[in-house]
Amino acid sequence: MLELRPSCENCDKLLPNNSSEAMICTFECTFCVDCVNNVLQNVCPNCGGGFEKRPSRPVNCLTTNCIENYPAKKEKKLRPVNMEKYKIVQDTFKGIDPHKR
């Protein structure tokens, strides 16, 4: 089950369950769409993968699998990207389609 991390790991922008700006990689690294597009260039600084829009958890509890029963994480995972260290990862992968990395 997705952790639904509460904020961007780079800039700390709040990304609640219903945010349309939350992006994740396959390891659930969570960044806002602005950081993904303008800073990271769709390259995860932690794994080198690409990003997809993070789904939201249903708020309607017609089933038991809703946000009320499985709340989003509260603790943030703030770790601003060290662009100097990240540059080699970004330069290696930014021109390659994420599905082919």
C-alpha positions in Angstrom: 0.0 0.0 0.0 1.3 3.5 -0.9 2.6 5.5 2.0 1.1 8.8 0.7 4.0 10.9 2.0 2.8 14.3 3.0 5.2 16.7 1.3 7.8 17.1 -1.5 11.1 15.6 -0.4 13.0 18.5 -2.1 11.1 21.7 -1.4 8.7 20.5 1.4 5.5 21.6 -0.5 2.5 20.0 1.1 1.1 17.1 -0.9 -2.1 15.9 0.8 -3.9 12.8 -0.3 -6.0 14.8 -2.8 -3.1 16.7 -4.3 -2.9 16.7 -8.1 0.7 17.8 -7.8 2.2 14.7 -6.1 4.6 12.6 -8.2 6.2 9.3 -7.2 8.8 6.9 -8.5 8.6 3.2 -8.1 10.2 3.4 -4.7 7.6 6.0 -3.6 10.1 8.9 -3.5 7.7 11.8 -3.5 8.2 15.1 -5.2 5.9 18.0 -6.4 5.3 18.3 -10.1 7.3 21.6 -10.1 10.4 19.9 -8.7 10.0 16.9 -11.0 9.8 19.1 -14.1 12.0 22.1 -13.3 14.6 20.7 -11.0 14.9 16.9 -11.5 13.9 16.8 -15.2 11.9 13.6 -14.5 14.9 11.7 -13.1 14.6 10.5 -9.5 17.7 11.6 -7.6 17.5 8.4 -5.4 17.0 5.7 -8.0 17.4 7.3 -11.5 13.8 6.3 -12.5 11.0 8.4 -13.8 8.0 9.8 -12.1 4.2 9.2 -12.4 1.3 11.0 -10.9 0.6 9.7 -7.4 -2.9 8.3 -7.1 -5.1 9.4 -4.2 -6.8 7.1 -1.7 -10.6 7.1 -1.8 -12.3 9.2 0.7 -15.6 7.4 0.3 -15.6 4.4 2.5 -17.9 2.2 0.5 -15.1 -0.3 0.9 -12.8 -0.6 3.9 -9.8 0.6 1.7 -10.2 4.3 2.2 -8.2 7.2 3.6 -10.1 7.1 6.9 -9.0 3.5 7.6 -5.6 3.8 5.9 -4.4 7.4 6.5 -1.6 9.1 4.7 1.8 9.3 6.5 2.3 12.2 8.8 6.1 12.3 9.1 7.9 14.1 6.4 10.9 12.8 4.5 12.6 16.1 3.7 15.9 15.6 2.0 16.7 18.4 -0.5 18.5 17.3 -3.6 22.3 18.0 -3.6 22.4 19.1 -7.2 26.2 18.7 -7.4 26.0 15.0 -6.4 22.9 14.5 -8.4 24.2 16.0 -11.7 25.8 12.7 -12.9 22.6 10.8 -12.3 20.5 13.4 -14.0 22.9 13.8 -17.0 23.0 10.0 -17.5 19.3 9.5 -17.5 17.4 12.7 -18.6 17.6 11.9 -22.3 16.4 8.3 -21.9 12.7 7.4 -21.7 12.0 6.3 -18.1 10.7 2.9 -19.3 14.1 2.2 -20.9 16.4 3.3 -18.1 
